[in-house]
Amino acid sequence: MTNVRGALGIHLFLFLTILAPLAGCTGGSSEYSEDEIQTKIEEFDYEKGVSGFEPPSLEELDKNNKWTDKPVIDLLDKLKQQLADYQPPMPPAEAVNLKSENDEQIQEILESVKVLPKSDDEVDWDATWVHHVAGDINSLNPLTMSSTSDFDVAGLTGVGAISSDIDLNPVGNGTYIKSWQVNEDNTVHKFVIRDDLTWSDGEPITAYDWEFTFKLVKHPEMVAYMPAISSGMETVLYLKAYDEHTFCIFHEKSTAVNEWKDEFPVVPKHIYYESIAMDPSMVDSDIHLKLEETPVVGGPYEVISRTRGKNVVLQRREGFYMHDGKQVRDKPYFKNVRMEVITDTNTALLALSSGKIDEMQIPAPKWNTDANTPEFFAKNVRVKATEWTEYHITWNCESEFFKDPKVRRAMSYGIDYKELLDRVLDGLFEQANGPFHPTSWMSPKPPLPMFTYDLDKARKLLDEAGWVDSDADGIRDKMIGDKKVPFHFTLMRGQTPTSEKVARVIVTSLNKLGIKVEERATEFTVLQQKAQDHTFDAMLGGWGSGTDPFYTKNIFGTNQTRNYGQFSNKRIDELYEEGLVELDRSKRAKIYQEMAKIFHEEQPYTWLFYLSSLHGFNKDMRGYEFSARGPFHYSPGMESVWKVKPL
């Protein structure tokens, strides 16, 4: 499976299209002559974003560098080897009849169903996997896709040089590349791709596609259309294709995240070379509308139909696993995968219970209700596992209320965690104590203590910070300038049932400290804008895990784009730079552990809980296993899932 997340918290993937080379293609409703196309290409100038760097020849690179081999693994093959002699704790067909009544049962189910088939006869090779997606697939363009639903399609259709394994470590993706080497200071990475790769239009996938796409990513006219990709590639100097199978990536400096910068979405030069020069927005021309609707892909599945707002249907691609009449890769387990869009969770759960979809993520409020009925268990099993996704309150550290770390610590002591976790959230989630999950390599060992509900400590800290009830009206206040300001703030939240329940606990808890909290449900785009403009006091939110802790710099580094709470700490900024250039994992761990201790003391957020992956699967599904990102968003992820042949 290709990654669905990467250096920026997401990985983007490789999609293509089934159109012939574009001489004579149309832009808008007008045909272009060959002369007009050539003029557009010259005006666009593909070298514009990368001029000034002269890559050495491959001979010079080999002569002047000592190469170190990086791991290149076909992770599905590796998993097959690991499970070859595996004996599950109980037969999978029996395990899926358990009701997931406690963590021991859930673990027994997971350890039993993660099996791969011992023989082809066990697999229903003609099966369709109906995969639930909660939002529409926005784009099949690899350069502009953005939603989780987009990435689900990408995971089965894309090609990539780098994969994330189940432990979120980068490895060379052996499905697509033969070798991956780095020089001594980790600034030059050399890749050799396999010679049995073709797009589904029959054209070979080559190193020149990587070089072409890199020039698009760096092109000044393209940045506005794919800002996330472009910002992630700022410190990549050049990508040079030396022949059809060999390319090198040149990094500005040695960093611990260079490996993740080697992965970005790739488009075919023979398709896009003319079309993008004529329409850099990739939305205004007929050709790009066709490319969006009829993609050609290089992964295990290809798109055969798309109905906006309803589904995208994928089909197993023979050209992926067969080449020149020989099988060169594992045959994908499903004939078809249908990405079914169902935005209403009640409707989705009814579809799962009736067998119309094969799996879905279960909302927490539904775990002990709709997902705990005889109708649900007749066809399905439910499982859960801890994710590294955390949920928190962001404090605006420039607000008069929350400038003082003592106040922020008081807020963290003022939350009734037992009420929140046990009663409101039904014991499904575990309390959080920072951005790094306690089981992660970058988290302090032993784990930092959890904040507890301690009103005495909270009151003492508020008193020390000058927030007292001076007029005995039940609300704390403080003189700020010449004005007495009551401690009355607004907590922004999303419009979900879970966020509403969480907010109520916070309001009730803090009221006991003499603090008045007004919670406000906010439409997502408005909430996002207020966050970016820093025009809020506090807000509920969450962050999923990226591939490396360095990427939390975007959240906690001074003046960074997603530092919505305007937190600033000089030592934190220094530690981010130290963690970036330190390559030794054990030494890097100490850097982020120090960082975690500062976050624990300063409390720029009040961390509430780590989310759990809550999923329901049809009883005939096998091969799924959970990473810190859930069951799919790593390699092999979706590619290891299969369905049992009917008896």
Secondary structure, DSSP 8 states (H G I E B T S, - for coil): ---S--TTS------EE-----TT-EETTEE--HHHHHHHHHHH-TTTTTTT-----HHHHHHH---EE--EE-HHHHHHHHTTT---SS-HHHHTTS---SHHHHHHHHHHHT---SSGGGB-TT-EEEEEESS------TTT--SHHHHHHHHHH---SEEE-TTS-EEEETTTEEEEEE-TTS-EEEEEE-SS-B-TTS-B--HHHHHHHHHHHH-TTTGGGSHHHHHHTTTEEEEEE-SSSEEEEEESS--TTHHHHT------HHHHHHHHHH-TTSSSSHHHHHHHHSEE-SSSEEEEEEETTTEEEEEE-HHHHEETTEE-S---S-SEEEEEE---HHHHHHHHHTTSSSEEE--HHHHTTTTSSHHHHHHEEEEEEEEEEEEEEEE-TTSTTTSSHHHHHHHHHTS-HHIIIIIISTT-SEE--SSS-TTSTTS-SS--------HHHHHHHHHHTT-B-TTSSSS-EEEETTEEEE-EEEEEE-SSHHHHHHHHHHHHHHHTTT-EEEEEE--HHHHHHHHHHT--SEEEEEE---SSGGGGHHHHSTT-TT-TT----HHHHHHHHHHHH---HHHHHHHHHHHHHHHHHH-SEEEEEEEEEEEEEETTEE----BTTBSSSSSSGGGG-EEB---
